[in-house]
């Protein structure tokens, strides 16, 4: 509107009998139809007064009406929509002058509406313009005055020109969808794309009704991310308008009512739609917030197309200015009193799925809860696990274990960035919590959890500012997870399917013995250390068998800590270095994936054996936890270690700890007498010599261990393998049809010759399978998809190869190991066949003496290695082996005196003679 129009002088009215002013000036709020408009006066301490006026001497086609409980919907009359749109396009938001002609008996004011100009001569009479366009029809009364005559003349001209309703073209009759039966279907149809629309009604500052064009869907829309105060409900006597509700409504009406806008449908709430309104001048939601007419709401802010941050920033400006709804605003304190609110740290433990323990750069540890993340809730049904054990939330609450595993695999042992958000005060039921946003790289860990449906977002009170600094990102992630029906948002059938049913084997001797073979088959079992109650006592989860076991480290004595009894009472005193041993074990293995060599069970049903952990993920360089504790001086050798294949390594580790005077050995002296109490069973049997001829097929890396076939079995193995390959050729396997699992017997193509051989799967990780060829002993890593199912009938043949360890011999220190292994390989591979004799077993490992024929002489390989100064003689306590042990010991003494190979610089064992 021009400045001249805004200051135009009143146009002289004809006489009128109404008590209202005959001439009024106002702003057009909306157009009801082609002949009726609503005007607004000047605001006075609140929203301005309004009145409805009707154009005199004309009538417009009637617009269709929405259905009610008592009446059905009515259709548009032809050109009703065009007439309404003609006036809307001219008048809405413009200042006009209304000249009243008369007041009907119904109380309605009829007259003329002038747009612009300073007098009737230069002002635009909107009724005349609409009649001339053929959109209004003149109503001729009993008396025809000059005004009516002019309107009739314009109408005749419109008829002659075939304009509007006088044309042969039918006008628009809208097919309006007054009721949307399936709002979600409409949201999906428009796929969050901007839709042209006209705002028809403003219910309150954050709720409008609109027509979506061009299909005329009539919707109720709630602005996403904001809520304005509610206005009074006219149908309820108890309803009261909230403070600033009318002002917020007027704010929106004056900017959007009957304006052309674009709407983005983002979601639904009951039968209403949730979305954003895009106006050429910006987002109305931001304006409402900036002026203090609305507040952000968490449940829908994540849906906002323009992003939640803009809304938060707009609200923050209103808070800082303390305008309207925020006039009494007081910022909330975070409650954190630490030195730094942002720092880097290493995750050392994941506590369920909403908390972690981190180690800061100064070595101190701190427990942090993920800000605004809510744990999955257990139900009465969850608290009754189907397996016979106590309720454990980690395994029995749906998706809690999956959430913990997500965090463990993503951030355990890794460096993260921490932003302290707030401190949740202590309550009667919960301790004080320090809550933070934790990121690994660019990933917000809480967002990663929530986007997978593994956790939900805490719904904070509107006035609670203690929340995640990326709260809106979490809400958006939750909305996406809910839309995708992921995790906690899936149907109940899927939830039950994903709930773990874990068996706990502890304290039941019979069950433990029954389960022992399952843990021993296929070599090392894989597990995750869940909890430890001391340096050598751990609780381990075995994923393949879905069981929890209590595992005791074999071969060592570890200091025992005090126990916590009923009521939190400490029972017994902790032995020296018990806490240090527990801390050492916790740092090395807690929540790490480990491998277990299970040897036996104890009288309480606990499993005993050796645990290997690979901090860098390389399983070929696993650390023996028993050996690590002994070398750190936090455990001593137990006599049962002598029966283990790890005895030599454990003994050497203990000697190094003694020499370095570490922890337990701090006061150790060479002269100190070590008490050993050992009951040794008498062994009066004689050594049996039953040598058999074998063909060596493979050497194990880094050990005096080899694989070999019995010579008499060679032809059988070749025949069986040939028949198996023919069966595969007759029925070729379909690539990718076989899903390999650890422990499976299958067939694989050897990388050297591309031929099929029988193999056993030792592990499968990230699409790669570690296998051993059971007829030849070779090991290699192949793509799991390239493995195939073994043809029928060929799985029952026994493995063609056995694994042997060289008896009574041990490797020297690491400087000479490769020299020894090279000589060992030359002895074995330098002859077509060798002979082996079984001497003893340690666990399932078989130890043999080996010889080959050289003319008329039999060469003992183990003894030769010792004589050449390439290996150390190992001692055994069995009487039947003492003669052989003495021969090996004498060979070692000769090599030492001659300073051969490993003895070239003297006796490195400290026993120089």
Secondary structure by P-SEA (a helix, b strand, c coil): cccccccccccccccccccccccccccccccccccbbbbbccccccbbbbbbbbbcccccccccccccccccbbbbccaaaaaaaaaaaccccbbbbbbbcccccccbbbbbbbcccccccccccaaaaaaaaccbbbbbcccccaaaaaaaaaaaaaaaacccccccccccccccccccccaaaaaaaacccbbbbbbccccccccbbbbccccbbbbbbccccccccccccccccccccccaaaaaaaaaaaccccccbbbbbccccccbbbbccccccccaaaaaaaaccbbbbccccccccccaaaaaaaaaaaaaaccccccbbbbbbcccccccccbbbbbcccccccbbbbbccccbbbbbccccccccccccccccccccccccccccccaaaaaaaaaaaccccbbbbbbbcccccccccccccbbbbbbccccaaaaaaaaaccbbbbbccccccccccaaaaaaaaaaaaaaacccccccaaaaaaaccccccccccaaaaaaaccccccccbbbbbbcccccccccccccccccbbbbbbbccccccccbbbccccccccccccaaaaaaaaaaaccccccccccccccccccccbbbbbbcccccccccccaaaaaaaacccccccccccccaaaaaaaaaaaaaaacccccccccccbbbbbbbbbcccccccccbbbbbbbccccccccccccccccaaaaaaaaaaaaaaaaaacccccccccccccccbbbbbccccbbbbbbbccccccbbbbbccccbbbbbcccccccccccccccccccbbbbccccccccccccaaaaaaaaaaaaaccccbbbbbcccccccccbbbbbbcccccccaaaaaaaaccbbbbbbccccaaaaaaaaaaaaaaaaaaccccccccccccccc
